[in-house]
């Protein structure tokens, strides 16, 4: 099988040594970095994530740092979410849009102070867009990628493991908030967040040289908790409706099509570059929207391209992520479906690589 040739353009992470020692079996490329995709197997990793605790190398969630007097102004220009009430110590999920209202990214904004922010990005060249906006509007702000590599601790036993390493105060962090904790003389931002529905934390490791020391401490502290190296799990993220930028949505889609309208305060988010376009979308309403679909039959193969969705012989959408769910005993999937067929209970057909499959639009995601 052909292999990817490594180079400086495809970056290792501060935790790659630990990931390799843990027996990683597969990677994908994300923000020009290695992101593990499987260790034992997708299903075995899924079961362990739901039962115990895992440590994830998600260094690929690169940070775009905004620093300077105009940092808050620039942050608001990027997103239709109203950030005026956001306080230091909070994390907000923020759609980032272009001048047409198209999705450029769906990151988490981390407010360190009024004049310092991190944007923890999904897979795209958002740094270049932000630099262009800052320069074009002559804002007094420095935009750069700092040496910050997130490490996630996810699963039902995440609180116990983190308390053993950082102390019981870590248990007090509320969802989508963060606090500062010391490790080897460094103050690290620790947030209650992560790309799973099993609960956990993301540690913003500032300084590559302390990456492996922290990795090793977490594994030593969690031996009796059955801690393992893990990664974002395809099955669990689809069950939870966690969207993947570049897979489930692109810049051709607006936040409203992606079910993210609740994060768009277009009437009050003054300054957002895509505000005027989104005001029109808000008035007219989307003609398609992301929906969960249960696909019947045997486990489907990997969804490496969109699968067309049909009803009455007409194409009415596409499935962009799909996997067999052992817990729900069906193929769970995420699709973009037209208004005429997005109501829960609607029967459609999905053109999978194995042929046409009956599918039912669901009322909500599974977890």
C-alpha positions in Angstrom: 0.0 0.0 0.0 1.4 3.5 -0.8 2.6 5.4 2.2 2.8 9.1 2.9 6.4 10.4 2.8 7.3 12.5 5.9 8.9 15.9 5.6 9.0 19.1 7.6 5.8 20.1 5.9 4.1 17.2 7.7 4.8 17.9 11.3 5.2 15.5 14.2 3.9 16.7 17.5 5.3 17.1 21.1 3.6 13.8 21.9 4.5 11.7 18.8 7.0 9.6 20.8 4.3 8.6 23.2 1.7 8.0 20.5 4.1 5.6 18.6 5.0 3.8 21.8 1.3 3.2 22.5 0.9 1.4 19.2 -0.9 3.8 16.9 -2.2 2.0 13.8 -3.4 4.9 11.7 -3.0 8.6 11.1 -4.7 11.3 9.1 -3.2 14.7 8.2 -4.8 17.6 9.9 -3.4 21.2 9.8 -0.3 19.7 8.3 0.2 17.6 11.5 -0.2 13.9 12.3 -3.5 13.1 14.0 -4.0 9.5 15.2 -7.1 7.8 14.1 -6.9 4.3 15.6 -5.0 2.3 18.2 -6.5 -1.2 18.8 -9.5 -0.8 16.5 -12.1 1.8 15.9 -14.7 -0.3 17.8 -12.3 -1.3 20.6 -11.2 2.3 21.0 -14.9 3.3 21.1 -15.7 0.9 23.9 -12.7 1.9 26.0 -13.5 5.6 25.6 -17.0 5.1 26.9 -15.8 3.0 29.8 -12.4 4.3 31.1 -10.2 7.3 30.2 -8.0 8.2 27.2 -5.2 10.7 26.5 -5.4 12.2 23.0 -2.7 13.9 21.1 -4.7 16.7 19.4 -1.8 19.0 18.8 -3.3 19.4 15.3 -5.8 21.8 16.8 -3.5 24.6 16.2 -3.9 28.0 17.9 -4.3 31.3 16.1 -3.2 33.9 18.7 -4.6 37.4 18.6 -2.6 39.8 20.9 -2.9 43.5 21.2 -5.3 46.4 21.7 -7.5 45.4 18.8 -7.6 41.6 19.6 -11.3 41.6 20.7 -12.4 43.8 17.8 -10.7 41.4 15.3 -12.2 38.3 17.1 -15.7 39.8 16.6 -15.0 40.6 13.0 -14.5 36.9 12.4 -17.7 35.4 13.9 -21.4 36.1 14.0 -21.5 35.0 17.6 -21.9 38.0 19.9 -18.7 38.0 22.1 -19.4 41.2 24.1 -20.4 39.2 27.2 -17.5 36.8 27.1 -15.2 36.9 30.1 -11.6 35.8 30.5 -11.6 32.2 31.5 -14.4 31.2 29.1 -14.3 29.2 25.9 -16.9 29.8 23.2 -17.7 27.6 20.2 -17.6 30.1 17.3 -18.5 29.7 13.7 -16.0 31.6 11.6 -17.5 32.9 8.3 -16.4 34.8 5.2 -18.0 37.7 3.5 -20.7 35.5 1.9 -21.6 33.9 5.3 -19.8 30.6 4.3 -18.2 28.6 7.0 -14.4 28.9 7.1 -13.9 27.0 10.4 -15.7 26.0 13.6 -13.2 26.6 16.3 -13.2 27.2 20.0 -12.3 30.7 21.0 -10.3 30.9 24.3 -10.3 34.3 25.9 -7.1 34.7 28.0 -7.6 38.4 28.5 -9.2 41.3 26.8 -6.2 41.7 24.6 -5.1 38.1 24.2 -7.2 35.3 22.5 -6.5 31.8 21.2 -8.6 30.4 18.3 -8.3 26.6 18.6 -9.0 25.7 14.9 -10.3 22.8 12.9 -8.5 21.8 9.7 -8.1 24.8 7.5 -5.7 27.7 6.7 -7.5 30.1 9.0 -4.3 31.8 10.1 -3.9 33.3 6.7 -7.5 34.6 6.6 -7.1 36.2 10.1 -3.7 37.8 9.1 -5.3 39.2 6.0 -8.2 40.7 7.9 -5.9 42.2 10.5 -3.6 43.7 7.9 -6.4 44.9 5.5 -8.2 46.8 8.3 -4.9 48.0 9.8 -5.7 46.7 13.2 -3.3 47.0 16.1 -3.0 43.3 16.8 -0.3 40.6 16.3 -1.6 37.4 14.7 0.6 34.3 14.9 0.7 30.6 15.7 2.1 30.1 19.2 3.9 26.9 20.4 0.7 25.6 22.0 -0.3 21.9 21.5 -3.6 20.7 23.0 -3.7 17.4 24.9 -7.1 16.0 25.6 -8.1 13.7 28.5 -11.5 12.2 27.7 -13.8 9.5 29.2 -15.8 8.8 32.4 -12.7 8.6 34.5 -11.2 11.9 33.2 -11.9 13.9 36.4 -10.2 11.4 38.6 -7.1 11.2 36.4 -6.8 15.0 36.1 -7.3 15.5 39.8 -4.4 13.2 40.5 -2.1 15.3 38.3 -3.4 18.8 38.9 -5.2 18.6 42.2 -8.9 18.5 43.1 -9.4 22.1 42.0 -9.5 20.9 38.4 -12.9 19.2 39.2 -14.4 22.7 39.8 -13.9 23.8 36.2 -17.3 24.2 34.5 -18.2 23.2 31.0 -16.5 25.4 28.3 -14.5 27.3 31.0 -10.8 27.1 31.8 -8.4 27.8 34.7 -4.7 27.9 35.0 -2.7 25.1 36.5 1.0 24.7 37.1 3.1 21.9 35.6 6.9 21.9 35.7 7.0 25.7 36.4 4.6 26.5 33.5 1.1 27.8 33.9 -1.2 25.8 31.5 -4.7 26.6 30.6 -6.9 23.6 31.3 -10.5 23.7 29.9 -13.5 21.4 30.4 -14.0 20.6 26.8 -13.1 18.1 24.1 -14.2 16.4 20.9 -16.3 13.7 22.6 -19.5 13.5 24.5 -17.9 11.4 27.3 -16.7 14.3 29.3 -13.2 15.5 29.9 -10.6 18.2 29.5 -8.2 19.8 27.1 -4.8 20.9 28.3 -3.2 23.7 26.3 0.4 22.7 26.5 2.4 25.9 26.0 6.0 24.8 25.2 6.8 21.6 23.2 9.5 20.6 25.6 7.1 19.7 28.4 4.9 17.6 26.1 6.3 14.2 26.8 6.9 14.8 30.6 3.2 15.6 30.9 2.2 12.6 28.8 4.3 10.3 31.0 2.9 11.8 34.2 -0.7 11.3 33.1 -0.1 7.6 32.1 1.7 6.9 35.4 -1.1 8.4 37.4 -3.8 6.5 35.5 -2.4 3.0 35.5 -5.2 1.7 37.8 -7.8 3.6 35.8 -6.9 1.7 32.6 -5.7 4.8 30.9 -4.8 4.4 27.2 -3.7 6.6 24.3 -6.7 7.4 22.2 -8.0 9.8 19.5 -11.2 11.3 18.3 -13.4 8.3 17.6 -15.5 8.2 14.4 -18.4 6.2 15.8 -18.7 8.3 19.0 -18.5 11.6 17.3 -21.3 10.7 14.9 -23.5 9.4 17.7 -22.9 12.7 19.4 -23.4 14.9 16.3 -19.9 16.4 16.5 -19.3 17.9 13.1 -16.1 17.7 11.2 -15.1 20.7 9.2 -14.1 19.7 5.7 -16.2 16.6 5.9 -19.7 17.5 7.1 -19.4 21.2 6.1 -17.3 23.5 4.0 -17.2 27.1 3.0 -20.2 26.3 0.7 -22.3 26.0 3.8 -23.7 28.7 6.2 -23.8 28.2 10.0 -27.6 27.8 9.7 -27.3 24.9 7.3 -24.9 23.3 9.7 -27.4 23.6 12.6 -25.3 26.3 14.2 -27.8 29.1 14.0 -28.0 29.3 17.8 -24.4 30.5 17.7 -25.2 33.4 15.3 -26.3 36.6 16.9 -26.5 38.4 13.6 -28.5 41.3 14.9 -26.1 42.2 17.7 -22.7 40.8 16.5 -21.8 44.2 15.0 -18.6 44.2 13.0 -18.8 40.6 11.8 -17.6 40.5 8.2 -20.3 38.1 7.0 -23.1 39.7 9.0 -25.0 41.2 6.1 -25.0 37.9 4.2 -26.2 36.0 7.3 -29.0 38.5 8.0 -30.4 37.6 4.6 -30.0 33.9 5.4 -31.7 34.4 8.7 -34.7 36.1 7.0 -35.1 33.5 4.2 -34.1 30.4 6.1 -31.9 27.6 4.9 -33.0 25.2 2.2 -30.9 22.4 3.5 -29.6 21.4 6.9 -27.5 18.8 8.7 -29.5 15.9 10.0 -28.8 12.6 11.6 -29.8 9.5 9.6 -29.9 5.9 10.6 -28.9 3.7 7.6 -30.3 0.2 7.7 -28.5 -3.1 7.0 -25.1 -4.4 7.6 -22.2 -2.1 8.7 -21.3 0.4 5.9 -17.8 0.8 4.6 -15.8 4.0 5.3 -17.4 7.2 3.9 -14.4 8.7 2.0 -16.6 10.7 -0.3 -20.2 12.1 0.0 -22.9 9.5 -0.6 -26.0 10.9 -2.4 -29.4 10.7 -0.6 -32.5 10.1 -2.8 -36.2 10.2 -2.4 -38.6 9.3 -5.2 -35.7 9.0 -7.6 -34.6 12.7 -6.9 -31.4 13.6 -5.1 -32.3 15.4 -1.9 -29.0 15.5 0.0 -25.8 13.7 0.9 -24.3 11.7 3.7 -20.8 12.9 4.8 -19.9 10.7 7.8 -21.1 7.2 8.6 -20.2 4.3 10.8 -21.7 1.2 12.5 -22.7 1.9 16.1 -22.4 -1.2 18.4 -24.5 0.5 21.1 -27.4 1.5 18.9 -27.1 -1.4 16.5 -27.5 0.6 13.3 -25.4 2.6 10.9 -25.3 6.2 12.4 -24.6 9.0 10.0 -24.5 12.8 9.4 -26.1 14.2 6.3 -27.0 17.4 4.6 -30.7 17.1 3.6 -33.0 19.4 1.8 -35.9 21.1 3.6 -38.5 18.9 1.8 -37.1 15.8 3.4 -35.4 16.8 6.6 -38.3 16.1 9.0 -37.8 13.3 11.5 -39.2 10.0 10.3 -38.7 10.7 6.6 -37.7 7.7 4.7 -34.9 8.2 2.1 -32.3 6.0 0.3 -28.6 6.4 0.6 -26.3 5.4 -2.3 -23.4 3.6 -0.4 -20.5 1.9 -2.1 -22.4 -1.4 -1.4 -25.5 -0.2 -3.1 -28.7 1.6 -2.2 -29.7 1.5 1.5 -32.9 2.5 3.2 -32.4 5.3 5.8 -34.6 7.2 8.2 -34.1 10.8 9.2 -33.8 11.0 13.0 -35.2 13.6 15.4 -31.9 14.0 17.2 -28.4 12.6 17.4 -28.0 9.5 19.5 -26.0 10.9 22.5 
